[in-house]
Amino acid sequence: MAQAANYLRTTDEVFGVPTVNIKKKSKKTGNDYSVDAISSLEVVCTGDPEKIERNGEVSYKYSVFYMKKNLTFEVNCPNAIKIGGVKQVILTNLFGGPVPNSSKAWFKADRISFPASRK
């Protein structure tokens, strides 16, 4: 039986930014794995995060906008920062993939922070 055609875009194709291969360790299994991630991406955050508790783990979901590609998406990060409105932030080691049986994608970042002040 033939398989349906599947079109998946990589993180660098979605954002138009080069990725680097980074090593990660699964908190669930302890196994090592690697992902292609964007080292640093400046986006606009559109409000305070939503706290997510799943299997004893806490993360924070942010709604963000990437102006260069006119993309809105949600990203989960392990740390919380108070946004208090609409502010520019930096996502560190952003990676993601497709949501099964959906046209949507999921995204995670190792950290979210405010950019260093510009002079």
Summary of the structure (lengths in Angstrom):
residues: 119
radius of gyration: 15.4
end to end distance: 61.5
largest distance: 61.5
contacts: 277
relative contact order: 0.21
helix: 7%
strand: 51%
